[in-house]
Amino acid sequence: MKLKFLSIALAAITLFSACNSSDQATEITVSDTFTLEGPLFEGSNPAQLIYPVDIKTLLGDKYHEGVKITDATLASATISSLDSNSLSGITSMVLSVASDNPELKMLELGVINPIKEGSTNAALNPSAEANAGKYFQEKQYYIILDVALAQDLDDNLALKADIKFNLKHN
Amino acid sequence: MKKILFIAFAAFFGTILSSFVNQDAAGDRLIGVWEPSNGRARVKVEKIGAKYYGKIVWLKEAVDPVTKQPKTDKNNPDPNLQNAPLKGYRMLKDFVYAGKDEWTEGTIYDPLNGSTYSCTIKMTDKNSLEIRGYIGVSALGRTDIWKRLEVKKK
């Protein structure tokens, strides 16, 4: 009986290893600018990018027919100011993804709170759990940056984002 | 004959297009600032893409009595997101306008316990919403009435 259990366990582990061994990892960087159009209110203001998913370009040499991205986790996200040298007046930021597909629910990928006064850039703390893999199976999705301001701002605000994802694919 | 066909096609596509536009406009009635019945928060509904999301823009008790700092999402099941500010947090997510004054497919988050529930929204009049949060089936849930707030425009 014990031997039967061990055999099943061994078979399961072998199968699991086999599945894993076919997975590949690729790191990609999304570099873009979020523009928040003023007037902006004290509190949280959203900015969004429409991100078209082009798997061929994303995976480069690793692309093959039938490739599917199964996991996408945020490796890092750094936000810096384009208009000035500091992120003065910004108290916190949250990065999320959303999709028009009803099957896909919004995911928060990372957060920084508070932002040190005088910082020139902010590195968000990536979520421990969010897996945006299914977003990379869509034609496009939205990347949203919620920027919390200490006070109202009449001007536009432009922020440069360097967002790195760890992708797993077959 | 060609002219008649063209007019018929134009009218047909015009009708379809206008029904999409009307559907959009009907769904957008959810956009605005709303207050739950307990009066402890205000939630601003916005549209991202084709869906509707509501974030907390005001809290009656905005400061954590223990830390004396603005409240954070300390009950979030994801430990790395627990310091996200509660003011600004999207507690309503992913609502799709289903017609007949109803928004479905969404979720509602309770920051008091860090739980997310399935949710439907029914607009009973232009200033009132029935928000029903539930687990599994809609029959097993709770309904709250939210009221629209008029806000200053910049």
Contacts between the chains, C-beta under 8 A, distances in Angstrom:
chain1	res1	chain2	res2	distance
A	39	B	154	4.5
A	41	B	154	7.2
A	43	B	57	5.9
A	43	B	87	6.2
A	43	B	88	6.1
A	44	B	55	6.2
A	44	B	57	7.3
A	44	B	85	7.5
A	44	B	87	6.9
A	44	B	88	2.9
A	46	B	46	6.8
A	46	B	48	7.4
A	48	B	48	6.3
A	91	B	85	7.5
A	92	B	84	7.4
A	92	B	85	5.1
A	92	B	88	7.4
A	94	B	84	5.5
A	94	B	85	8.0
A	94	B	88	7.1
A	94	B	89	8.0
A	96	B	90	7.6
A	98	B	48	5.2
A	98	B	49	6.5
A	98	B	51	6.9
A	98	B	53	7.5
A	98	B	94	7.5
A	99	B	49	7.2
A	100	B	49	4.5
A	100	B	50	4.4
A	100	B	51	6.6
A	102	B	51	7.8
A	102	B	94	7.2
A	102	B	96	5.4
A	102	B	105	4.6
A	104	B	94	7.9
A	105	B	93	6.2
A	105	B	94	5.1
A	105	B	107	6.5
A	106	B	53	6.8
A	106	B	90	6.8
A	106	B	93	4.7
A	106	B	94	5.8
A	108	B	78	7.7
A	108	B	81	5.6
A	108	B	84	6.9
A	110	B	80	7.8
A	110	B	81	8.0
A	111	B	80	7.5
A	111	B	81	5.5
A	111	B	83	6.5
A	111	B	84	4.4
A	113	B	72	6.8
A	113	B	83	5.0
A	113	B	84	6.1
A	113	B	85	5.4
A	125	B	80	5.3
A	125	B	81	8.0
A	125	B	83	7.7
A	126	B	80	6.5
A	127	B	78	5.3
A	127	B	80	5.3
A	127	B	81	5.6
A	128	B	78	5.4
A	128	B	79	5.9
A	128	B	80	4.4
A	128	B	81	8.0
A	129	B	77	7.4
A	129	B	78	4.6
A	129	B	80	7.9
A	130	B	78	7.1
A	142	B	48	5.8
A	142	B	49	5.6
A	144	B	48	6.4
A	146	B	55	7.7
A	146	B	88	5.8
A	148	B	85	6.0
A	148	B	87	7.6
A	148	B	88	5.3
A	152	B	154	7.7
